[in-house]
Amino acid sequence: MAHDDKIKDDKEHAHEHGPGRYFVIWILLLVFTLTTVVTGRMDLHGANLPVALLIATIKATLVVLFFMHLWDSEGINRLVFGVSILFVMVLLLGVFGDLLTRSPAALPLGAPVPALDDSAPVVPEHAPRMNP
């Protein structure tokens, strides 16, 4: 009998929140999608990729927390999500840290070489040129 009561309590707990919560999250996702479109058309120089990754991470976190019910979950599920986000951040920092510390000669052909002043990036002379 106690098992039936637990199942009944779990079903009642699952329906605690109404559709208003999902509507608010949906509106937030639409706002972040609009932000993605607007910032994608802007020239933020070196901040384009970090801004896009930040917005995508926020949107994915909202989906996982609310539409996949991680917010209502306990214990190991939250730990796994937190560790996975940390792991992705470490991987991204490793990749971008490696690219930022390379010498210009070690960059792939055709990759822009960071300029020392505020002028446009310099393309290495050995890079293939495209004629218009």
Order of alpha helices (4+ residues) and beta strands (2+ residues): alpha-alpha-alpha-alpha
